[in-house]
Amino acid sequence: MLLINSTWGTSIISQTLAQRYLAAWVAPEVFVIRGTKHNSFDDLPLLDPEQRAKAPSDPIKAHAVIAAIVVEFFDRSFGYGKATRLNSDILQDVIVVDLRQIAGKAPALGSDTPR
């Protein structure tokens, strides 16, 4: 699973990179998290008032979304049947990236969206 900040979005995923991801993993999951930038994925925006002021959105909400996506992924991958359902508040801040489309391949049947 790869989470990308919304400042970069899919602009960092070239056709070649998408093809490499698809060749390396059976079903890679890539998501853009709305309202994030590069340092939104650590705890600085939560702990440092200056970093919090620079955050593109509410850092607490961003961390809640990131944590929920990661927990869902781990539960699905290693939870031995345990299922974590993501609510609509979380899902509205998650954009699914279709690597097959970027790579220039036909989209896969089904969806790799978080549950």
N, C-alpha and C positions, 0 to 999 in steps of 0.2 A: 504494500500500500504506500502511496506517495501523496502527501498533502502539500498543496501549493498555495502560497499567499495570493490574495486577490490583486495586489499591486502588480505582481508579475503576470498572473493569470497564465493562460496557455502560450503566451508569447515566447516562453523559454523552451517550449517543446517543439523542436524542429521535426521535419518529416523523418530524418535519419534517426533522431533520438527515439521517436515513437516506434519506429521499426525495430530498433535495438531492444526496447522494453518488451515488445511483443515477441521477439525471438527468445528473450531471456526467461520470461515467465509465461506460464500457461494462460493465466487470466489476470493480468496486472490491473489493480484498482488505483485510479488517479482521480483526485478531487481537488477543486479550488474551494477554499474557505472564504466566504464573503467577509469583508471588513477587516482583513488582516494584511500585515506587511511582514517582511522577513523576520523581524524580531518578535512577532506575535506568538511564536511557537516556543518561547522560553518564558520564564517568570518575571523578567524585568518590567514589563508593562504593569504587572500586578504590584510589584514591590517598590518601584521607583516613581515618585510623583511626576518627575520630569518626563520619563518615558511614557507614563500613562497619559500625560497631556499631548504627547506626540502621536499616540495611537490613532489609527484611522476610524476606529469605532470603540465600543465598550470592551476593554480588554477582558473583563470578567466573563462577558458573554462569549467572546472569541475562545477563551480557554474552555468554557463549558462545551462548546461545539467540538473543539479539537478533542477534548477528553472523551466525549460521548462517541465520536467516530472511532477513536482508538480502542475503547472498551468494547464496542460492537465488533470490531475487527478481531480482537483477541478472543472474545467469547465465541465467535463463529469459527475461528481458526483453531483454537486450543481449548475451548470450553466444554468439549465432550458432550455436546447436545444442548448446552445452556444457550438460550437465545436472549439477546438484548434487542428490544425494539426501539428504534429511534422515533421520537415524536416529531410532529410537524414543525415545532419551533426550531428544532435542530436542523431538520431537512431543508428548511427554507434558506439556510445559510451555507448549503453544500451544493456545489455544481459538479456534476459528473463529467469527467473528461473522456471523450471517446477517442482512444489512441488509434483505433483502426481507421477512423475518419482522417485524423491528422497524418497517419502513415500512408494514406491513399488506398487503403484496402476497404472492402465491403464491410459494413458494420456487422458485428456478431449477433447471432440470434440471442434473445434474452437480454438481460441487463445486469451490469455489475454495480447497481446502485446499492447504497447501504440499506439495510432492512429497517 
